[in-house]
């Protein structure tokens, strides 16, 4: 559900890319391990990079939306 709201598309696994299933399993396991306390500094660094990327994406979307609006 969150993938749809963030990216407005279906996750890749629903598109029939089943060869990537081992990757999904590994990422899920790493996420679970991070939540349990594995390498907290790496986990924090990854979270900060994701927040920066999401912020940049929002700014890009907002700038694209304002380009279509003409001000007089």
C-alpha positions as CSV (number, residue, x, y, z in Angstrom):
1,X,0.0,0.0,0.0
2,X,2.7,2.5,0.9
3,X,4.5,1.9,-2.4
4,X,1.4,3.0,-4.3
5,X,1.0,6.2,-2.2
6,X,4.6,7.2,-2.5
7,X,5.3,6.3,-6.1
8,X,1.8,6.0,-7.7
9,X,2.7,2.6,-9.2
10,X,2.6,-1.0,-8.3
11,X,5.7,-2.7,-6.7
12,X,8.0,-4.5,-9.2
13,X,7.1,-7.9,-7.7
14,X,3.5,-7.4,-8.9
15,X,4.8,-6.7,-12.5
16,X,6.0,-10.3,-12.8
17,X,9.7,-9.8,-12.0
18,X,10.0,-12.9,-9.9
19,X,13.7,-13.3,-10.6
20,X,14.2,-10.5,-8.1
21,X,12.5,-12.4,-5.2
22,X,15.8,-13.3,-3.5
23,X,16.6,-9.6,-3.4
24,X,13.3,-8.8,-1.8
25,X,13.9,-11.4,0.9
26,X,17.4,-10.1,1.6
27,X,16.2,-6.5,1.8
28,X,13.3,-7.5,4.2
29,X,15.8,-9.4,6.4
30,X,18.2,-6.4,6.5
31,X,15.4,-4.1,7.4
32,X,14.3,-6.4,10.2
33,X,17.9,-6.7,11.5
34,X,18.3,-2.9,11.4
35,X,15.1,-2.4,13.5
36,X,16.5,-4.9,16.0
37,X,19.7,-2.9,16.4
38,X,22.1,-4.3,13.8
39,X,24.7,-1.6,12.9
40,X,22.7,1.4,14.2
41,X,25.0,4.0,12.6
42,X,24.6,2.5,9.1
43,X,20.8,2.3,9.7
44,X,20.7,6.0,10.7
45,X,22.8,7.0,7.7
46,X,20.5,5.2,5.3
47,X,17.4,6.7,6.9
48,X,18.9,10.2,6.5
49,X,19.8,9.6,2.8
50,X,16.3,8.4,2.2
51,X,14.8,11.5,3.9
52,X,17.0,13.8,1.7
53,X,16.0,12.0,-1.5
54,X,12.3,12.2,-0.6
55,X,12.6,15.9,0.2
56,X,14.4,16.5,-3.1
57,X,11.7,14.5,-4.9
58,X,9.0,16.6,-3.3
59,X,10.7,19.8,-4.3
60,X,11.1,18.6,-7.9
61,X,7.4,17.7,-8.1
62,X,6.4,21.1,-6.6
63,X,8.6,23.0,-9.1
64,X,7.2,21.0,-12.0
65,X,3.6,21.8,-10.8
66,X,4.3,25.5,-10.5
67,X,5.9,25.7,-14.0
68,X,2.5,25.1,-15.5
69,X,0.8,27.9,-13.5
70,X,1.2,31.3,-15.1
71,X,1.3,34.3,-12.8
72,X,0.4,37.8,-14.0
